């Protein structure tokens, strides 16, 4: 009889235990909507930390959807050109940046264990997110100002180099600005930055369109000169065999190389030293660059030189032409 009562007691406890905390919380299924002050997110996991992190990810996902929707809407209203904010790469960069948002200040509104899982509801202050992003924006903007300071006193090609150097910084800040604008639901606080960056990008195009570069090299250095000429054109800068010495936007790139050949265990080796000088108005030196490249071939010395030239091309792609010529 005692065993029977014990058996019934255990079954009863199991039934009662099974009835506890089996329903997903209503606040999880129907979380608060984002309001003027806070962004909300929900998540569940095997621990409170995991549930909280997933809830914060949920906040980021909601922001990402809103930002992407805003970018898409503006893209449809804008014309696509070189300075457009809305090309596909920009959209992708914005999406990636939002997904990587790091919320340092948040509040766990509710947390409840259901079975083996913990459910959490968090809220993040809009004003704190905006404040953190504005700190980043101002920091990068100060870096941009430092790079272009005194720019009017240098040659056109140096001006272009400085503006080219800040292009990536502008891109990062444009993304930060778009996030702030979306969270703040207004562009009032960031419009001056947008306008400034668009002016700088427009100035970059205007200066670039004035620049003409002539590459000079000995016939034996023709392959190196061709690589440099193509790299200049890849920056959408014109090259020509004739320059106007009175035009300060015209520049001369003088190239001198020296090649050392060797052969080790049947393999042909070539080491090429490339010395470059960028001159303004056929006189004043703007910058200089020096680089060494090497190549090998199992066939002949010419093949080794070709391999070295191919490595020269890769080096320019890796470092950027402007850095290679010393700008």
N, C-alpha and C positions, 0 to 999 in steps of 0.2 A: 504493500500500500504506500509506504514511504517512497519507494522508487517511482511509483506512478505519479505521486504528487510532485516529486522532483522533476520528472520528465515534463509534466504539464507546466511547471514553473519556468523551466528553461525555454520551452516553446513560446510561452507568453512573453518572456523577456525579449526573445528574438523578434517576435512580431512587433512589440512596442519599439524596439531599437530600429527595426526596418522602417517604421513609420516616421521616425525622426529625421528632419533635414534631408528629405529625399527630393523635395521640390526646388527647382531653380528659382532663386529670388526674383520677385517681380521687378525690383529696381535694376536687375541685370538684364531682364528681357525688355524692359521699357525704361532705359536710362534717361536722365534729364537731357534736354536739348541744350546745345551750346547757347550761352546767353551773352550779354554785353560785357560781362566781367570774366567768365570762365569757359574753358573748353573741357568737356567731359569724355571719359573713356572707360571701357569695361574690359575685363579679362579674367581668365581662370587658369589655374595651374596646380601643380602638386605641392606648391609652397606659396607662402604669402609674397615672397620676393618675385617668384615667377609670375604669379597672377598680376602683381603690380606692374612689372615690366611689360607684360602683354597689354595691360590696360593703357599704359603710356604709348605703346606702339599703336594702339587703336586711336588715340588722340592724333598722332602723327598721320595716320592713314586718312582721317577725316580732313585734316588740314591739306594733305596732298590732293585729295579729290577736289577741294575747293580751289586750291591754287591752280591745278591743271585745268579746271573748268574756266577760270579767269583768263589763263593764258590762251586757251583755245578760242575763247570769245574775242579777245583782243586781236588774235592772229587773223580772224575772219574780217576784222575791221581795218587791218593795216595792210599796206603794200609791202611785199617782201623785197628787200634790197640788202646791200652789203652791211648796213648799219642796223638792220631790223633786230628787235629784241626777240622776235617770235619764230625764228627758224627752228627746225626739228631738234637740233642739238641743244638749243636753249631749253626747250621743253623737257628734254631728257635730263639735263643738268638740274633743272628746278625740281623735278620729281625725285631724283636721287638725293638732293640736299634735304628736302623735306623729310624723306624717309629716315635720314640719319640725324634728325633733330634730337638733341639731348636736353631733357627737361631736368634741371638741377633743383628746381623748387616745385613741389606738387603736394597735394593733400589727399590722403586716402579717406574718402568720404564714408564708405562702407566696405566691410569685409565679412564674409560668412563661409563657413565650411559646410559643404554638402557632399556627403559620402566621402570619397577619397580626394575631392577637389576643393580648392578654395577660390571663391569668387570675390572680385574686388571692383570697386568703383572709385576712380580718381578724378580730381579736377585740377586744372592748371590755369594759373592766372594769365589772362591775355596781356596785361600790362607788364608782367615780369618777362614774358617771352619777348615782347617788343623792346623792352629796355636792354635785354641781353643782345639782341640782334643789332640794335642801334649802336652799341659799344663796338661791335665788330665792324659795322659800316663806317663809323667815324675813324677807327684805327686804319682801315684800308684806304679811306679817303685821304688821310694824312700822308700815307705812303705815296699815293698818287701825286699829291701836291709837291712832295719832296723831289720826285723824279722829274717833273716838268718845270720846276722852279728855274727861272732864268733862261727858259727855252728860246725866247725870241733873240737871244744873243749868239746862238749857234747856227751852223749851216742847216740848209733844208733837210739834208739826208740825216743829220744828227737829230733834228726835230722829229723826223719820221721814226727814227730808232727809239727815241724816248716814248713817243706815242704808241709805238708797237709794243714796247716793254710793259706799258700799263694796261694793254688790252685785256689780258687775263685777269688782272685785278678788277677792272671794270666789270668783266663778266661775273666774277664772284659776287661783287657788290650788287649787281643788277638782280641776282638771284635772292640775296638777302633782302633787298628792297621789296621784291615781289612778295616774299613771305610776310614782311612787316605790313605791307599794304593790305594783304588778304586778311591777316589777323586783326588789324586795326579797322578794317572795312572802310578805309579811306587812304588816298594818296597824298593828303595834305602835308603830312610830316616828311614825306620823302620825295616830293615832286622836284625840289631844287637839285637833288642828286641826279635824278633821271635826266633833267635838262642839261646839267653840267656834262654828264657822260656822253649824251648824244652830241653835244657841241664838240667835245674832244674827238669823238669818232669821226665826225664830219670834217674837222680840221685835219685829221690824219689822212683822210681821202683826198682832200684838197691839196695837201702838201705832196702826197705820193704822186698825184697826177702831174705835178710840175717837175718831178725828178727825172733826169735822164743820166744813165751811167754808160761809160765806154770802158770796156775791158781790153787792156793792152797786155800782150804776152808774145814771146818769141814763137816762131812756127813750131819749135819742138815742144812748146808748152800748150799747144792748141787744145789738147784733150782736157787739161785742167781749166783752161779758159772757158771751154764749152760748158763744163760743169757749173762754174761760177755764173756764167751768163744765164743758164737755165734757172739756177737758184734765185737770181735777181728777178727774173720774169715770174717765177712762182710767187713772189711777193707782190705781183702786179705792178712792178716798177719797170719802166721802159729802158731798153738798152739801144745804143746806136753807135755807128762807126764815126759819127760826126757830132761834135759838141759846140755849143756857143760859149766862147770864153767869157762873155759878158754876163752870162746867165748864172747866177749864184746857186741855182738849183741843179746845175749840171755838175757831174763829178766824174773823175777818172779812177779806175781801179787797175793799178799796175801789179802784174803778177810775175814773179821770178821763181823758178824751181831749180832744184839740183837733185840728181838721181844717183843712187849708189847701187850697183849690181853685185850679186854674190851667187854662189852655187854651193849647196851643201847636200851631200849624199844624193846627187842627181836631181835635186829640186832647185829651180831657179827662184831667186829672191830679188825683190826691188824695194828700196826705201827711198821715198820722195819727200823732200823738204819743200814746202810751199810758203813763200814769203809774199804777203799782200800789203799794199799801201793804197789807201783811199785818199785822193787828192781833190781839193776844191779849186775850180777855176784854173786848172792846169798848174797849180802852184802850191798853195798852202795845204799842208797835210792835215787831214781830218782824223784819220785813225790808221792803225796798222795791225796786222794779224800774222801769226806764224803757226804752222801746223805740220806735223810729220805723219805720213801714212806709209803703210807697207803692204806688199802683196806677194803671193807665191804662185808658181806654176810648175807643173811636171813636164811641160812642153818646151817652152823657150822663155827668153828674157822679156820679149814683147808681151807674152801672156802674163808674166809677173807684174809688169807695168799696168796692164789693163786691170788686173786684180787690185792693185793699189789705188787706181783711179776710182774703181767701184767703191772701195773703202772710204775714199775721200767724199764721195757722194753721200754715203751713209753717215759719215761724221757730220756733214752739214745738216742733214735731216735730224740728227740727234741733238746737236748743239744750237742749230739755227744759224742762218747765214750771217746775221748781224753780229753775233758773238764771235763767229769765225774771223770776220774782218776787223774785229776790235771795237765795234760800236756798243 
